[in-house]
Amino acid sequence: MSGIRKEDIKQEVFDLYDDYAHSRVNRRQFVEKLSLYAVGGLTVPALMSFLMPDYKSNIEVNPDDPQLKSEYIYYDSRKGGGKIKALLSKPANAKGKLGGIVVVHENRGLNPYIEDVARRAALAGFITIAPDALTPLGGYPGNDDAGREMQAKRDKGEMEQDFIDAFNYLKNDKDCNGKVGVVGFCYGGGIANMMAVRVPDLAAAVPFYGAQPAADEVPKIKAPLLLHYAALDSRITGGWPAYEAALKANNKQYQAFIYENANHGFHNNTTPRYDKAAAELAWKRTIDFFREYLK
């Protein structure tokens, strides 16, 4: 990553990237503010290159891995999305029916990192579906900047229904045992919380640094929750105490972990916000959780 070491970068730079990745500053503002940290041997282009995702070099499970059967499918979405493209993955030599997992992308469509996560979960013994909410606009465009712009144009309620319909599709798949959970990252973490509220037969939900539902929606949650937060992510983790209070008040089943010295996006191994120790621990907890509730 441009010869820059993560430990040489100030936290303010990661916070600035978070603002940019979530469209709170545009690209021009991002570059202008980034220039404040271009000191010594650090140039703005070098910092930009360092911060941007490197998908090609960080795939953990190849798309053609012989242990898996992965293919793109289309399923019906009832609320304006029409046919939604998704990656459907499962173990190649599975015996019997499998628990299902909906894998929900960030705020930029179905990029290579999320496809990789879906394959990782399938390799762990599940059937997974990873929808692309950008399908009605042509699909993930190949870069995250354009993907963010496209996703911002879609109707919020229609996208939510797209993921709920992915749950219904997977639950009725001939290779699924009918127990379906959801894991989501960033925007997808918020979708995982939303599905816990709106899908009564959801079997398990795992939001990674996801926006929390309103307190008055918490009584609707029936699925057990496993919640992952980053200690340095004040934007999202700041909403956890109120969410936890509502979960406790309504006697909901949950486990929550806050990973010290970790940034928002710490599970994403394609950017320097990645925290290997936190990501691996959170993922092990996630797979163990799904094995408990989806089998």
N, C-alpha and C positions, 0 to 999 in steps of 0.2 A: 504493500500500500504506500507507494511513493517514497519509501525510505524513512517515513516519519514514524516515530514510536508513540504509541497511545499515551504512555505516561508523560510525554512532553507536551500534551495538549491540555489546555485549561478546561475546566468543567464548563465554563461559559461558552466555549465553542460547541460542545455537545448540546447544550441548551439551545443555542442558536440554530443548530441543525434540526433539533426537534421542532422549533418554531417554523422552520422552512418546510420540513417534511409534513407538517400539519397545516400548511397554507396560512399561517399567521403572519408570515412575511413572504413577499414575492422574491423571485430570483434576483432582481436588481438590488433589493434591500438586503438580501442575504449576502451577496457579494460585497456590498458596501460595508456592512457590519463585520464581515469576515476579515476585511482588510485591517481592522484594528488589531487583529491577532497575528498578522503577517509580519513578524519581527525576526531579526537574525536571519537564519537560513530558510525560514518559512515564507513561501510566497503564497499568494491567493490561489493560483492554479494548483500548487502542490497540496494545499489544504483542501481544496475542492475535490481533487482526485482521491485524497485520503478518506474523505467523509462519504463519498458516494459508494453505493453497493457494488460489490464485485461478485456477480452471480456465477460467472463461468468457472472460477477457481475454487468454489466452495460447495459444490454439489456433493452430498454425502451418499445418496443412493441414485445411481444412474437411471435415466428413464428406461433403458433397455435391460435393467437388472434381471437375469434369468430366474431369480427367486420370486419375482412378482409378475402379475399380469396387470398392466396399466394401459388404459385406453381412454380417449376422450369420448364422452357421450353427451347427449342433449336430453334434458328433461323439461317438462311443462311447468311454467310458473303462471299462476292464475291472476296476477295483479298487474298486468301491463308488460311484464318482462318477456312474455312469449316463450320461446325455446331458449334455455340457458345451457351454455356449454360448461362441462365440468370434467375434471380428471377423476376417473374411477379406478381405484387400485385395490388389489387383494393378493394374498399369497398364491403363488402359482400352483402349489400342491396342497391346498387346504383340504382338510377332511371335516365334513360337517359344516354347519352354518356358523357364521362369524358375527361377533358384535360389530356394530357400525359406528363410524365417526364422521361427522361433518367437520371439515377443516375450513375455517373462514379466514380469508385474506385481510390484509391491511387496507388502507385507504387509497389503493392504487391498482386494484385488480389482481388477477391470478398470475403473479410473477414467479420466476423459477424457484425462489426460496420457499414459497408456500407449496408449490408442487412437490418440492423435495421433502417438506415436512409431511405431506400426505403419504408419500412413498415410505418414509421412515415409520409412520404409524402402521401402514399396511404390513411392513416387514416384521413388525412386532406382533402380528397375528390378527389384524382387523381388516374389515372392508371399509375403505374410506372414499368419501366424495369431496372434492374441492371445487366448488363452483367459481365461475368467473362472472361477477356482477356487471362487468363491462360488456358482456355479450351483446345486449341490445344496441350498443354504440360501436360494435365492431370487434370487441374483445381487447384484452390487454395489448397495448400497442408496442411493447418491446422496450419501453423505458418508463421509469417511475414518474418522471415529471409530467409527461403526457397522460399517464395513467391517473395521477391525482386530479388533473384538470377534467378528465373524462368522468371520473367517479363523482366529482362535485356536481355534475350536470344531471345525475340520475335522481329520481324521486326517492326520498328516504324510505317511505312506506313500501314502495314497490321492491326496493332492494331487500328490505327485511323479509318480505314475503318470498322472495327468491330463495333465501336460505331456509326458511320454514318448509318450502316445497322440496328443497333438497333433502331435508330430514324425512319427509313423507316418501320420497322416491326411494331413499336408501332403506327405510324400514320395510318396504314392500319388495325389495330386491330378493330374488330367489336364493341368494347366497347369504343373506342376513338373517340372524336369529330373532330379529324384531326389537332388539335392545340397541338404541342409538343414542350416542352422546355427541357433544360438540366441543371443539377446541378452537379458539380464535385468538388473534394477535392484534393488539392496538385497536383499530376499528373493529376487527373481528372479535376482540375481547368484549367489546360492547355488545356485539351481536350475540355472543354466547350468553351474556347476562340477559339480553332481551328474550332469547329463546327459552331460557329458564323460566321467565315470567309467562310467556305466551304459549308454550308447548307443554300441555299437562303431562304427556307421556314421555317427555325427554328423560333419558335414563341417567345422564350425568352431564355436567357442564364444567369446562375448564377455561376460564378467561385469563389470558395473559395481558396484564396491564390494560384492562378494559374499563370503559366508562360504566359507572354504576347506574342501576335503575333507581327511579324515585322510591322513596320510603313506602309510599302507599301502594306500590306494585309488589313489594316483597312478599306479602301474604299469599300471592298467587304461585310462588315458587314451590315446586314439589321435588325437583331433582336435587341430589346431593351436589355440592359445589366444591371445587378445588380452585382457589384463587391465587394467582402469582402477581406480585407487585415488586417494583424496583424502588429502593430507598431514595435514590436521587431523582426520582420522577415525581416531583411535587404536584405537577398538573393532575395526574391520575391518582397517585397514592394518597393525595390530600383528601380525596373523597371516600377513602376506605373507612375511617372511624364511624361516619354516619351510616354507611352501608352495614358495617358489622353490628352496630347498635340495633338496626332494624332486623337483621337476621336473628340476633339473640332474642329480641322482643317477640319474634314470631316463631321461636323454637325451630329454626331451620337448620338443616344438617350442612355443615361447611367446614373446610380446612383452609387456612390462609397462610401464606408465607411472604415475607418481605425480605428481599435479597439485598444485603448490605453492599454499599459501594457500587451498585448496579444502576445503569441507566434504563430508561424506557427503551424497549427494543432489544434488551439484553440477550434474548434467545436467537435473534437473527444473526447468523454467523457470516453474513456477507458484508457487514458494516463494522467499523471500529467500536460501535457501542456494544458489540458482542462481549459477553462475559462468559468465558468457557466453563468455569466452575459452576456459576449460577445456572447457566443454560442446561448443562448436563444433569445437575441435580433436579431442576424443575421438570425436565423431560422424563427422568426416571420416575419421579413422583406422579407425573401425568399418566404414563403407561401403567404403572402399578394401580392407579386409581381406576383407569378404564378396565383393567383386568378384573378388578373387584366388582364393578357395577355393570359390565356389558357382557359377561360370560354366563 
